[in-house]
Amino acid sequence: MKYSSINEAELRNSFSMEENYEQSAAVLIPLIEREGVWHVIFEVRAHTMRRQPGEIAFPGGRLDPGETPVEAAVRETSEELEMKIGEIEVIGRLQPLATPHRQLIYPFVGIIPTLPDVHMTEEVDHLFTVPVDTLLYLDPFHGEMEWTMNPAQNIPFDRMANAKAYEKRVIKMREPFYEHGDYIIWGLTGKILSQFIKHIKENVFKPI
């Protein structure tokens, strides 16, 4: 295949400053107020799910074409918690996180009026709540997860500078693990929860 010479106008127009959300996902930390106490809602994923069955998560998922992250977070929450979109009030966002698979996750925080009655659906086994006050005093333990990089045989290692540094390379990630009753909150959900707790401690609750 031959390529024509580069036209400056076409070169400029081919790039954009707009966000590209391909392969991105969004989640929502749902909050409810019960008898004057704020709670965080967690999902236990259905045990029939192909990916991460039975694990604890926040509602969320991949962006549909043309969606913004906040729109995806609200849509997914509406679907998983069986709520109307208008019942979900987004009050802010946390910092995006990258997964080991280089997917970018956009976390948001929102308020909903009541605890949905969701049991044994295709995506959600059940819901549980934890008071925000309780979360502030949970002391997570930290462990390291390891991934080993095994380059494919077609990678030209013999011509690469510093190739040995990437062969059988072990990538370590420090993970927080939160225990609450019989539940263990960890992984991406644990990292997002850590961000949320840090934000609340620094901006809402003050030490007594």
VEXDREN-44603 format. One record per atom (N, C-alpha, C, O): residue number from 1; residue in one letter; x, y, z. Coordinates in pm, whole numbers, plus 50000, padded with zeros to 5 digits. Each point is the difference from the previous one (the first is absolute). Layout:
VEXDREN-44603
PT  NUM  A  X  Y  Z
...
***
This chain:
VEXDREN-44603
PT  1  M  50085  49880  50000
PT  1  M  49915  50120  50000
PT  1  M  50088  50125  50000
PT  1  M  50096  50010  50076
PT  2  K  49868  50085  49837
PT  2  K  50072  50126  49996
PT  2  K  49914  50110  50060
PT  2  K  49878  49998  49988
PT  3  Y  50188  50097  50077
PT  3  Y  49930  50111  50063
PT  3  Y  50033  50129  49927
PT  3  Y  50113  50021  49956
PT  4  S  49787  50066  50033
PT  4  S  50023  50130  49937
PT  4  S  50075  50089  50097
PT  4  S  50012  49969  50119
PT  5  S  50039  50143  49831
PT  5  S  50070  50094  50087
PT  5  S  49902  50060  50100
PT  5  S  49879  50005  49976
PT  6  I  50174  50039  50138
PT  6  I  49915  50050  50108
PT  6  I  49956  50143  49972
PT  6  I  50082  50088  49972
PT  7  N  49787  49934  50037
PT  7  N  49942  50133  49986
PT  7  N  49987  50061  50139
PT  7  N  49945  49936  50091
PT  8  E  50104  50188  49928
PT  8  E  50001  50060  50133
PT  8  E  49861  50012  50060
PT  8  E  49980  49972  50118
PT  9  A  49922  50070  49800
PT  9  A  49864  50017  50053
PT  9  A  49943  49866  50047
PT  9  A  49936  49993  50105
PT  10  E  50088  49902  49816
PT  10  E  49950  49868  50038
PT  10  E  50072  49950  50126
PT  10  E  49941  49934  50085
PT  11  L  50188  50098  49924
PT  11  L  50077  49962  50117
PT  11  L  49942  50064  50126
PT  11  L  49979  49933  50101
PT  12  R  49996  50198  49891
PT  12  R  49945  50071  50115
PT  12  R  49861  49949  50038
PT  12  R  49969  49980  50118
PT  13  N  49948  49998  49780
PT  13  N  49862  49959  50026
PT  13  N  49988  49856  50049
PT  13  N  49897  49960  50054
PT  14  S  50209  49963  49927
PT  14  S  49994  49860  50041
PT  14  S  50015  49983  50151
PT  14  S  49969  49894  50055
PT  15  F  50079  50210  50012
PT  15  F  50018  49995  50145
PT  15  F  49892  50082  50070
PT  15  F  49939  50088  49940
PT  16  S  50041  49884  50186
PT  16  S  49897  50070  50076
PT  16  S  50043  50011  50146
PT  16  S  50076  49917  50050
PT  17  M  49875  50187  50017
PT  17  M  50024  50016  50143
PT  17  M  49886  49939  50082
PT  17  M  50002  50005  50123
PT  18  E  49900  49936  49808
PT  18  E  49888  49939  50070
PT  18  E  50044  49871  50068
PT  18  E  50091  49931  49952
PT  19  E  49845  50036  50160
PT  19  E  50029  49876  50070
PT  19  E  49956  49881  49916
PT  19  E  49895  50003  49936
PT  20  N  50186  49892  50064
PT  20  N  49963  49874  49935
PT  20  N  49971  49898  50110
PT  20  N  50090  49957  50072
PT  21  Y  49783  50004  49940
PT  21  Y  49960  49912  50109
PT  21  Y  49992  49853  49958
PT  21  Y  49941  49918  50071
PT  22  E  50118  50049  49815
PT  22  E  49999  49861  49955
PT  22  E  50067  49912  50106
PT  22  E  50107  50033  50051
PT  23  Q  49830  49856  49981
PT  23  Q  50050  49905  50100
PT  23  Q  49997  50055  50143
PT  23  Q  50061  49942  50090
PT  24  S  49869  50170  49931
PT  24  S  49989  50056  50135
PT  24  S  49874  49948  50069
PT  24  S  49907  49950  49935
PT  25  A  50091  50062  50196
PT  25  A  49884  49959  50078
PT  25  A  49976  50103  50110
PT  25  A  50087  50082  50029
PT  26  A  49796  49912  50032
PT  26  A  49966  50094  50107
PT  26  A  49922  49927  50108
PT  26  A  49925  49907  49971
PT  27  V  50093  50135  50153
PT  27  V  49926  49942  50112
PT  27  V  49944  50113  50086
PT  27  V  50045  50114  49992
PT  28  L  49858  49851  50091
PT  28  L  49940  50097  50092
PT  28  L  50005  49943  50141
PT  28  L  49964  49885  50023
PT  29  I  50080  50198  50071
PT  29  I  49989  49966  50142
PT  29  I  49864  50053  50046
PT  29  I  49985  50122  50015
PT  30  P  49916  49791  50007
PT  30  P  49867  50049  50038
PT  30  P  49992  50023  50150
PT  30  P  50039  49914  50080
PT  31  L  49910  50201  49958
PT  31  L  49981  50036  50141
PT  31  L  49852  50012  50031
PT  31  L  49923  50050  49918
PT  32  I  50037  49904  50201
PT  32  I  49864  50023  50048
PT  32  I  50007  50047  50145
PT  32  I  50093  49966  50074
PT  33  E  49808  50113  49964
PT  33  E  49990  50045  50139
PT  33  E  49890  49920  50068
PT  33  E  49885  49999  49953
PT  34  R  50149  49935  50157
PT  34  R  49902  49919  50073
PT  34  R  50001  50042  50146
PT  34  R  50099  49979  50071
PT  35  E  49792  50081  49974
PT  35  E  49986  50046  50138
PT  35  E  50116  50091  50040
PT  35  E  50056  49988  50108
PT  36  G  49977  50104  49802
PT  36  G  50104  50098  50028
PT  36  G  50142  49952  49982
PT  36  G  50094  50074  50029
PT  37  V  49924  49803  49925
PT  37  V  50134  49943  49982
PT  37  V  50021  49969  49852
PT  37  V  49916  49937  49936
PT  38  W  50197  50107  50011
PT  38  W  50032  49974  49859
PT  38  W  50065  49863  49986
PT  38  W  50087  49962  50077
PT  39  H  49867  49965  49821
PT  39  H  50050  49866  49971
PT  39  H  50050  49993  49856
PT  39  H  49951  50071  49912
PT  40  V  50147  49842  50065
PT  40  V  50044  49966  49865
PT  40  V  49936  49866  49962
PT  40  V  49999  49907  50080
PT  41  I  49949  50085  49799
PT  41  I  49940  49876  49951
PT  41  I  50104  49923  49919
PT  41  I  50066  50055  49913
PT  42  F  49946  49818  50117
PT  42  F  50087  49910  49925
PT  42  F  49916  49890  49935
PT  42  F  49897  49960  50052
PT  43  E  50149  49993  49834
PT  43  E  49939  49886  49934
PT  43  E  50084  49874  50025
PT  43  E  50123  50007  50005
PT  44  V  49811  49879  50009
PT  44  V  50066  49871  49988
PT  44  V  49959  49946  49863
PT  44  V  49882  49975  49976
PT  45  R  50215  50008  49936
PT  45  R  49970  49959  49864
PT  45  R  49939  49860  49997
PT  45  R  50032  49914  50082
PT  46  A  49880  50066  49821
PT  46  A  49934  49871  49986
PT  46  A  50103  49888  49984
PT  46  A  50102  50017  49933
PT  47  H  49871  49870  50128
PT  47  H  50094  49887  49994
PT  47  H  49999  49933  49863
PT  47  H  50084  49914  49973
PT  48  T  49822  50125  49942
PT  48  T  49995  49944  49864
PT  48  T  50075  50086  49899
PT  48  T  50007  49965  49883
PT  49  M  50048  50148  50162
PT  49  M  50072  50089  49908
PT  49  M  50126  49931  49948
PT  49  M  50066  49926  50073
PT  50  R  49966  50100  49801
PT  50  R  50120  49942  49940
PT  50  R  50125  50060  50060
PT  50  R  50099  49930  50022
PT  51  R  49899  50200  50006
PT  51  R  50116  50068  50056
PT  51  R  49972  50042  50143
PT  51  R  49896  50059  50029
PT  52  Q  50197  49911  50059
PT  52  Q  49997  50043  50141
PT  52  Q  49869  49964  50071
PT  52  Q  49941  50085  50066
PT  53  P  50014  49789  49922
PT  53  P  49876  49961  50069
PT  53  P  50017  50006  50152
PT  53  P  50103  49958  50054
PT  54  G  49794  50094  50013
PT  54  G  50001  50004  50145
PT  54  G  50086  50108  50062
PT  54  G  50004  50013  50122
PT  55  E  50067  50065  49796
PT  55  E  50086  50104  50056
PT  55  E  49919  50125  50031
PT  55  E  49888  50018  49951
PT  56  I  50170  50068  50132
PT  56  I  49933  50123  50042
PT  56  I  50039  50112  49905
PT  56  I  50117  50016  49965
PT  57  A  49783  50061  49995
PT  57  A  50024  50104  49899
PT  57  A  49906  50118  50023
PT  57  A  49905  49992  50077
PT  58  F  50126  50116  49853
PT  58  F  49906  50111  49986
PT  58  F  49932  49984  49864
PT  58  F  50057  49941  49909
PT  59  P  49820  50111  50077
PT  59  P  49936  49990  49869
PT  59  P  50079  50077  49895
PT  59  P  50051  50109  50026
PT  60  G  49958  49833  49856
PT  60  G  50074  50067  49893
PT  60  G  50028  49905  49886
PT  60  G  49963  49883  50003
PT  61  G  50104  50170  49895
PT  61  G  50033  49920  49883
PT  61  G  50059  50085  49891
PT  61  G  50029  50118  50020
PT  62  R  49989  49822  49864
PT  62  R  50061  50069  49887
PT  62  R  49909  50107  49942
PT  62  R  49877  49992  50009
PT  63  L  50187  50107  49931
PT  63  L  49925  50106  49935
PT  63  L  49944  49949  49868
PT  63  L  50068  49930  49925
PT  64  D  49808  50107  50046
PT  64  D  49943  49976  49869
PT  64  D  50051  50107  49904
PT  64  D  50039  50108  50045
PT  65  P  49961  49866  49824
PT  65  P  50045  50101  49904
PT  65  P  49925  50132  50018
PT  65  P  49877  50001  50008
PT  66  G  50198  50109  49998
PT  66  G  49940  50132  50013
PT  66  G  49970  50042  50143
PT  66  G  49959  50114  50023
PT  67  E  50061  49797  50074
PT  67  E  49974  50033  50140
PT  67  E  50118  50070  50064
PT  67  E  50115  49978  49961
PT  68  T  49856  50106  50137
PT  68  T  50104  50052  50088
PT  68  T  50011  49907  50120
PT  68  T  49909  49921  50025
PT  69  P  50201  50086  50050
PT  69  P  50012  49913  50117
PT  69  P  49886  50016  50101
PT  69  P  49950  49901  50053
PT  70  V  50009  50222  49974
PT  70  V  49894  50019  50100
PT  70  V  49868  49943  49949
PT  70  V  49922  49945  50078
PT  71  E  50052  50066  49793
PT  71  E  49877  49941  49944
PT  71  E  50002  49848  50014
PT  71  E  49898  49939  50032
PT  72  A  50219  50002  49944
PT  72  A  50011  49854  50013
PT  72  A  49982  49956  50144
PT  72  A  49933  49900  50027
PT  73  A  50125  50175  50067
PT  73  A  49988  49965  50141
PT  73  A  49853  50003  50044
PT  73  A  49954  49910  50071
PT  74  V  49974  50191  49886
PT  74  V  49858  50012  50036
PT  74  V  49918  49891  49933
PT  74  V  49914  49938  50063
PT  75  R  50111  50037  49809
PT  75  R  49925  49896  49928
PT  75  R  50021  49863  50064
PT  75  R  49905  49926  50025
PT  76  E  50221  50041  50001
PT  76  E  50030  49869  50058
PT  76  E  49939  49986  50139
PT  76  E  49949  49893  50036
PT  77  T  50056  50214  50043
PT  77  T  49940  49996  50133
PT  77  T  49849  49980  49990
PT  77  T  49941  49924  50076
PT  78  S  49997  50145  49829
PT  78  S  49856  49987  49978
PT  78  S  49964  49856  49964
PT  78  S  49901  49946  50050
PT  79  E  50180  49993  49864
PT  79  E  49971  49863  49956
PT  79  E  50024  49899  50111
PT  79  E  49917  49912  50023
PT  80  E  50195  50100  50047
PT  80  E  50037  49900  50099
PT  80  E  49918  50011  50129
PT  80  E  49969  49899  50063
PT  81  L  49996  50224  49975
PT  81  L  49922  50020  50122
PT  81  L  49851  50013  49972
PT  81  L  49920  50024  50091
PT  82  E  50043  49959  49781
PT  82  E  49859  50003  49958
PT  82  E  49932  50129  50046
PT  82  E  49896  49998  50066
PT  83  M  50167  50114  49897
PT  83  M  49950  50132  50036
PT  83  M  49977  50083  49875
PT  83  M  50049  49967  49892
PT  84  K  49876  50140  50124
PT  84  K  49986  50097  49892
PT  84  K  50122  50092  50001
PT  84  K  50053  50034  50106
PT  85  I  49991  50005  49775
PT  85  I  50117  50087  49990
PT  85  I  49980  50129  50079
PT  85  I  50095  50051  50060
PT  86  G  49784  50002  49940
PT  86  G  49972  50125  50070
PT  86  G  50011  49991  50151
PT  86  G  50003  50102  50067
PT  87  E  50004  49776  49986
PT  87  E  50013  49983  50145
PT  87  E  50144  50006  50047
PT  87  E  50027  49999  50121
PT  88  I  50067  50008  49785
PT  88  I  50142  49996  50034
PT  88  I  50059  50140  49986
PT  88  I  49997  50059  49892
PT  89  E  50055  49993  50217
PT  89  E  50061  50134  49999
PT  89  E  50152  49986  50016
PT  89  E  50049  49959  50105
PT  90  V  50024  50075  49790
PT  90  V  50146  49994  50005
PT  90  V  50051  50128  50066
PT  90  V  49964  50110  49958
PT  91  I  50119  49875  50146
PT  91  I  50048  50118  50073
PT  91  I  50149  50027  49979
PT  91  I  50051  50103  50045
PT  92  G  50018  49807  49888
PT  92  G  50142  50025  49978
PT  92  G  50071  49881  49941
PT  92  G  49938  49897  49971
PT  93  R  50191  50118  50012
PT  93  R  50080  49893  49941
PT  93  R  50130  49984  50078
PT  93  R  50044  50091  50070
PT  94  L  50016  49793  49916
PT  94  L  50132  49973  50056
PT  94  L  50099  49989  49884
PT  94  L  49962  50015  49884
PT  95  Q  50163  49958  50148
PT  95  Q  50102  49992  49896
PT  95  Q  49987  49868  49922
PT  95  Q  49977  49895  50060
PT  96  P  50037  50111  49807
PT  96  P  49995  49876  49921
PT  96  P  50111  49904  50040
PT  96  P  50107  50042  50045
PT  97  L  49866  49830  49939
PT  97  L  50098  49896  50030
PT  97  L  50024  49916  49875
PT  97  L  49909  49980  49920
PT  98  A  50212  49971  50065
PT  98  A  50033  49910  49889
PT  98  A  50010  49857  50053
PT  98  A  50061  49976  50104
PT  99  T  49879  49930  49825
PT  99  T  50008  49860  50038
PT  99  T  50129  49941  49943
PT  99  T  50064  50062  49915
PT  100  P  49976  49818  50130
PT  100  P  50118  49935  49941
PT  100  P  49986  49977  49850
PT  100  P  50100  49984  49930
PT  101  H  49774  50015  50020
PT  101  H  49976  49981  49857
PT  101  H  49992  50133  49926
PT  101  H  49957  50005  49885
PT  102  R  50083  50102  50183
PT  102  R  50006  50134  49941
PT  102  R  49862  50057  49967
PT  102  R  49988  50088  49915
PT  103  Q  49910  49862  50151
PT  103  Q  49869  50060  49987
PT  103  Q  49990  50113  50102
PT  103  Q  50042  49985  50114
PT  104  L  49901  50127  49844
PT  104  L  49987  50115  50089
PT  104  L  49861  49999  50062
PT  104  L  49899  49992  49929
PT  105  I  50097  50017  50203
PT  105  I  49874  49996  50074
PT  105  I  49973  50137  50061
PT  105  I  50086  50055  50069
PT  106  Y  49795  50000  49905
PT  106  Y  49962  50131  50053
PT  106  Y  49900  49979  50115
PT  106  Y  49888  49956  49976
PT  107  P  50152  50076  50150
PT  107  P  49908  49983  50113
PT  107  P  49925  50129  50033
PT  107  P  50058  50109  50002
PT  108  F  49814  49876  50025
PT  108  F  49916  50113  50040
PT  108  F  49932  49968  50133
PT  108  F  49993  49884  50042
PT  109  V  49959  50219  50023
PT  109  V  49928  49985  50126
PT  109  V  49860  50056  49980
PT  109  V  49983  50108  49943
PT  110  G  49917  49818  50103
PT  110  G  49863  50045  49981
PT  110  G  49912  49968  50119
PT  110  G  50034  49917  50084
PT  111  I  49852  50149  49921
PT  111  I  49902  49979  50107
PT  111  I  49873  49941  49939
PT  111  I  49953  50047  49896
PT  112  I  49992  49850  50169
PT  112  I  49872  49944  49958
PT  112  I  49904  50005  50119
PT  112  I  50044  50002  50115
PT  113  P  49824  50001  49859
PT  113  P  49905  50026  50109
PT  113  P  49980  49884  50097
PT  113  P  49985  50022  50120
PT  114  T  50013  49854  49830
PT  114  T  49974  49884  50086
PT  114  T  50087  49883  49956
PT  114  T  50056  50000  49890
PT  115  L  49954  49900  50197
PT  115  L  50074  49879  49966
PT  115  L  49915  49914  49907
PT  115  L  49892  49955  50040
PT  116  P  50154  50020  49839
PT  116  P  49921  49919  49907
PT  116  P  49986  49855  50050
PT  116  P  50088  49947  50067
PT  117  D  49800  49992  49899
PT  117  D  49975  49860  50037
PT  117  D  50047  49912  49884
PT  117  D  49919  49957  49917
PT  118  V  50210  50017  50079
PT  118  V  50060  49924  49890
PT  118  V  50055  49869  50054
PT  118  V  50088  50000  50087
PT  119  H  49861  49889  49861
PT  119  H  50045  49868  50044
PT  119  H  50005  49905  49881
PT  119  H  49905  49994  49921
PT  120  M  50202  49933  50067
PT  120  M  50011  49889  49905
PT  120  M  49963  50039  49856
PT  120  M  49923  49930  49935
PT  121  T  50131  50181  50018
PT  121  T  49980  50037  49860
PT  121  T  50114  49942  49917
PT  121  T  50087  49931  50053
PT  122  E  49912  50097  49818
PT  122  E  50106  49948  49912
PT  122  E  50137  50053  50040
PT  122  E  50100  49931  49982
PT  123  E  49904  50192  50071
PT  123  E  50129  50061  50032
PT  123  E  50029  50011  50149
PT  123  E  50116  50000  50041
PT  124  V  49780  50007  50040
PT  124  V  50018  50028  50143
PT  124  V  49937  49890  50085
PT  124  V  49882  49969  49985
PT  125  D  50198  49971  50104
PT  125  D  49946  49900  50093
PT  125  D  49922  50071  50111
PT  125  D  49885  49965  50027
PT  126  H  50178  50133  50036
PT  126  H  49931  50080  50101
PT  126  H  50080  50127  50027
PT  126  H  50114  50014  49955
PT  127  L  49825  50077  50118
PT  127  L  50064  50124  50042
PT  127  L  50023  49998  50150
PT  127  L  49931  49931  50075
PT  128  F  50168  50146  49968
PT  128  F  50016  50026  50143
PT  128  F  50053  50141  50017
PT  128  F  50057  50057  49907
PT  129  T  49924  49999  50210
PT  129  T  50045  50137  50025
PT  129  T  50095  50002  50120
PT  129  T  49994  49915  50088
PT  130  V  50092  50185  49911
PT  130  V  50092  50024  50112
PT  130  V  49993  50149  50033
PT  130  V  50015  50082  49910
PT  131  P  49963  49954  50217
PT  131  P  50000  50142  50035
PT  131  P  50134  50065  49966
PT  131  P  50106  49940  50018
PT  132  V  49888  50182  49933
PT  132  V  50124  50072  49968
PT  132  V  50086  50014  50125
PT  132  V  50122  49987  49992
PT  133  D  49815  50038  50123
PT  133  D  50076  50011  50126
PT  133  D  50081  49873  50026
PT  133  D  50114  50007  50045
PT  134  T  49826  49877  49927
PT  134  T  50070  49872  50020
PT  134  T  50118  49987  49905
PT  134  T  50107  49955  50040
PT  135  L  49873  50085  49835
PT  135  L  50107  49990  49901
PT  135  L  50122  50082  50041
PT  135  L  50114  49961  49974
PT  136  L  49861  50152  50090
PT  136  L  50111  50087  50040
PT  136  L  50093  49933  50100
PT  136  L  50118  50033  50007
PT  137  Y  49828  49872  50069
PT  137  Y  50080  49935  50103
PT  137  Y  50046  49859  49961
PT  137  Y  50069  49934  50078
PT  138  L  49894  50021  49803
PT  138  L  50051  49871  49954
PT  138  L  50149  50013  49971
PT  138  L  50044  50093  49933
PT  139  D  50032  49814  50119
PT  139  D  50145  50001  49980
PT  139  D  50036  49891  49899
PT  139  D  50012  49883  50038
PT  140  P  50005  50153  49836
PT  140  P  50027  49896  49900
PT  140  P  50139  49941  50017
PT  140  P  50094  50068  50042
PT  141  F  49917  49804  49925
PT  141  F  50135  49946  49989
PT  141  F  50039  50003  49853
PT  141  F  49914  49999  49912
PT  142  H  50214  50005  50061
PT  142  H  50049  50013  49863
PT  142  H  50080  49877  49961
PT  142  H  50078  49947  50079
PT  143  G  49900  50009  49800
PT  143  G  50074  49888  49945
PT  143  G  50046  50033  49859
PT  143  G  49949  50093  49938
PT  144  E  50147  49833  50014
PT  144  E  50053  50023  49865
PT  144  E  49948  49894  49904
PT  144  E  50007  49881  50027
PT  145  M  49942  50166  49860
PT  145  M  49962  49911  49890
PT  145  M  50111  50009  49896
PT  145  M  50054  50107  49974
PT  146  E  49979  49779  49965
PT  146  E  50109  49997  49903
PT  146  E  49950  49950  49864
PT  146  E  49921  49906  49991
PT  147  W  50127  50161  49904
PT  147  W  49976  49956  49863
PT  147  W  50135  49980  49933
PT  147  W  50088  50085  50011
PT  148  T  49928  49803  49921
PT  148  T  50125  49973  49929
PT  148  T  49982  50031  49852
PT  148  T  49906  49952  49936
PT  149  M  50186  50129  50010
PT  149  M  49995  50037  49859
PT  149  M  50073  49893  49919
PT  149  M  50119  49978  50018
PT  150  N  49807  49956  49892
PT  150  N  50058  49897  49914
PT  150  N  49986  50044  49854
PT  150  N  49897  49974  49939
PT  151  P  50205  50092  50006
PT  151  P  49990  50049  49862
PT  151  P  49981  49886  49900
PT  151  P  50054  49891  50018
PT  152  A  49870  50135  49878
PT  152  A  49976  49901  49896
PT  152  A  50129  49973  49921
PT  152  A  50093  50081  50001
PT  153  Q  49910  49805  49931
PT  153  Q  50121  49959  49929
PT  153  Q  50032  50089  49881
PT  153  Q  50115  50006  49955
PT  154  N  49784  50064  49992
PT  154  N  50026  50083  49882
PT  154  N  50058  50138  50034
PT  154  N  50023  50081  49910
PT  155  I  50000  49947  50218
PT  155  I  50062  50127  50038
PT  155  I  50151  49991  49974
PT  155  I  50064  49906  50046
PT  156  P  49994  50191  49881
PT  156  P  50142  49993  49962
PT  156  P  50095  50037  50113
PT  156  P  50063  50106  49997
PT  157  F  49948  49808  50103
PT  157  F  50083  50029  50116
PT  157  F  50147  50019  49963
PT  157  F  50071  50078  50063
PT  158  D  49973  49852  49834
PT  158  D  50141  50008  49965
PT  158  D  50040  50137  49949
PT  158  D  50119  50032  49996
PT  159  R  49783  50051  49964
PT  159  R  50030  50133  49946
PT  159  R  49956  50112  50094
PT  159  R  50009  50117  49964
PT  160  M  49942  49849  50152
PT  160  M  49949  50101  50093
PT  160  M  50104  50036  50105
PT  160  M  50070  49914  50053
PT  161  A  49937  50217  49975
PT  161  A  50088  50045  50108
PT  161  A  49940  49960  50134
PT  161  A  49879  50012  50020
PT  162  N  50205  49942  50070
PT  162  N  49957  49965  50136
PT  162  N  49890  49895  50003
PT  162  N  49912  50003  50086
PT  163  A  50092  49904  49820
PT  163  A  49893  49901  49987
PT  163  A  49984  49914  50124
PT  163  A  49888  49964  50037
PT  164  K  50222  50003  50028
PT  164  K  49994  49911  50116
PT  164  K  49915  50057  50114
PT  164  K  49947  49926  50082
PT  165  A  50041  50208  49921
PT  165  A  49923  50064  50107
PT  165  A  49850  49970  49986
PT  165  A  49925  50015  50096
PT  166  Y  50033  49942  49785
PT  166  Y  49858  49976  49976
PT  166  Y  49965  49852  49988
PT  166  Y  49882  49965  49996
PT  167  E  50218  49950  49998
PT  167  E  49976  49857  49989
PT  167  E  49968  49943  50139
PT  167  E  50078  50018  50094
PT  168  K  49807  49914  49917
PT  168  K  49955  49943  50127
PT  168  K  49990  50106  50110
PT  168  K  50023  49972  50118
PT  169  R  49943  50149  49842
PT  169  R  49992  50109  50097
PT  169  R  49880  49981  50092
PT  169  R  49891  49965  49954
PT  170  V  50128  50060  50174
PT  170  V  49892  49986  50098
PT  170  V  49951  50140  50039
PT  170  V  50077  50084  50046
PT  171  I  49794  49939  49935
PT  171  I  49939  50127  50036
PT  171  I  49924  49981  50130
PT  171  I  49914  49912  50011
PT  172  K  50117  50170  50089
PT  172  K  49936  49988  50130
PT  172  K  49907  50119  50025
PT  172  K  50033  50114  49969
PT  173  M  49850  49856  50085
PT  173  M  49904  50105  50035
PT  173  M  49955  49980  50144
PT  173  M  49962  49890  50040
PT  174  R  50043  50217  50036
PT  174  R  49958  49993  50141
PT  174  R  49849  50023  50007
PT  174  R  49949  50101  49950
PT  175  E  49981  49806  50111
PT  175  E  49854  50003  50002
PT  175  E  49948  50015  50143
PT  175  E  50049  49933  50091
PT  176  P  49851  50156  49931
PT  176  P  49936  50006  50131
PT  176  P  49888  49896  50009
PT  176  P  49927  49978  49904
PT  177  F  50061  49960  50212
PT  177  F  49894  49903  50027
PT  177  F  49921  50048  50122
PT  177  F  50055  50010  50110
PT  178  Y  49816  50018  49869
PT  178  Y  49914  50046  50109
PT  178  Y  49910  49884  50044
PT  178  Y  49931  49940  49917
PT  179  E  50070  50028  50211
PT  179  E  49914  49895  50055
PT  179  E  49883  50064  50074
PT  179  E  50019  50086  50085
PT  180  H  49861  49869  49881
PT  180  H  49879  50047  50070
PT  180  H  49907  49881  50014
PT  180  H  49937  49959  49903
PT  181  G  50054  49986  50217
PT  181  G  49921  49879  50019
PT  181  G  50056  49887  49915
PT  181  G  50120  49970  50006
PT  182  D  49794  49968  49916
PT  182  D  50042  49890  49912
PT  182  D  50052  50050  49865
PT  182  D  50040  49920  49916
PT  183  Y  49959  50210  50063
PT  183  Y  50038  50055  49870
PT  183  Y  50146  50045  49999
PT  183  Y  50050  50053  50099
PT  184  I  50016  49925  49789
PT  184  I  50133  50055  49977
PT  184  I  49994  50086  49874
PT  184  I  49967  49951  49892
PT  185  I  50064  50175  50125
PT  185  I  49994  50096  49889
PT  185  I  50143  50027  49955
PT  185  I  50082  50048  50077
PT  186  W  49947  49920  49799
PT  186  W  50138  50015  49953
PT  186  W  49999  50027  49849
PT  186  W  49896  50027  49941
PT  187  G  50223  49966  49999
PT  187  G  50011  50023  49856
PT  187  G  49965  50143  49963
PT  187  G  50028  50093  50075
PT  188  L  49913  49923  49808
PT  188  L  49963  50133  49953
PT  188  L  49902  50066  50096
PT  188  L  50011  50120  50026
PT  189  T  49894  49804  50026
PT  189  T  49903  50056  50095
PT  189  T  50070  50050  50125
PT  189  T  49966  50106  50052
PT  190  G  50133  49819  49996
PT  190  G  50076  50043  50117
PT  190  G  50077  50128  49975
PT  190  G  50009  50086  50088
PT  191  K  50047  49927  49792
PT  191  K  50077  50121  49968
PT  191  K  49908  50121  49990
PT  191  K  50035  50109  50047
PT  192  I  49850  49873  49892
PT  192  I  49904  50111  49990
PT  192  I  49949  50037  50139
PT  192  I  49986  50118  50032
PT  193  L  49988  49781  50050
PT  193  L  49956  50026  50138
PT  193  L  50106  50077  50077
PT  193  L  49968  50090  50078
PT  194  S  50159  49875  49903
PT  194  S  50110  50073  50066
PT  194  S  49998  50147  49964
PT  194  S  50017  50087  50085
PT  195  Q  49961  49941  49786
PT  195  Q  49991  50140  49954
PT  195  Q  49885  50072  50067
PT  195  Q  50014  50113  50047
PT  196  F  49871  49819  49958
PT  196  F  49881  50060  50059
PT  196  F  50023  50031  50148
PT  196  F  49968  50110  50046
PT  197  I  50086  49794  50028
PT  197  I  50026  50020  50143
PT  197  I  50097  50115  50021
PT  197  I  49979  50084  50088
PT  198  K  50126  49921  49833
PT  198  K  50098  50108  50011
PT  198  K  49934  50136  49977
PT  198  K  50026  50096  50072
PT  199  H  49888  49910  49826
PT  199  H  49930  50126  49970
PT  199  H  49912  50042  50117
PT  199  H  50001  50116  50040
PT  200  I  49923  49790  50016
PT  200  I  49911  50032  50111
PT  200  I  50079  50047  50121
PT  200  I  49962  50098  50065
PT  201  K  50147  49833  49966
PT  201  K  50081  50039  50116
PT  201  K  50058  50139  49984
PT  201  K  50009  50076  50096
PT  202  E  50032  49959  49782
PT  202  E  50066  50128  49978
PT  202  E  49904  50116  49980
PT  202  E  50036  50115  50022
PT  203  N  49840  49855  49935
PT  203  N  49911  50109  49960
PT  203  N  49868  50007  50076
PT  203  N  49933  50104  49998
PT  204  V  50028  49788  50069
PT  204  V  49868  49998  50064
PT  204  V  50011  49982  50150
PT  204  V  49962  50088  50077
PT  205  F  50091  49797  49965
PT  205  F  50012  49972  50142
PT  205  F  50129  50059  50055
PT  205  F  50105  49992  49935
PT  206  K  49887  50065  50182
PT  206  K  50117  50055  50066
PT  206  K  50029  49920  50128
PT  206  K  49906  49959  50068
PT  207  P  50220  50018  49964
PT  207  P  50032  49927  50124
PT  207  P  49943  50072  50122
PT  207  P  50002  50122  50007
PT  208  I  49947  49801  50088
PT  208  I  49945  50057  50124
PT  208  I  50108  50002  50108
PT  208  I  49976  50044  50112
***
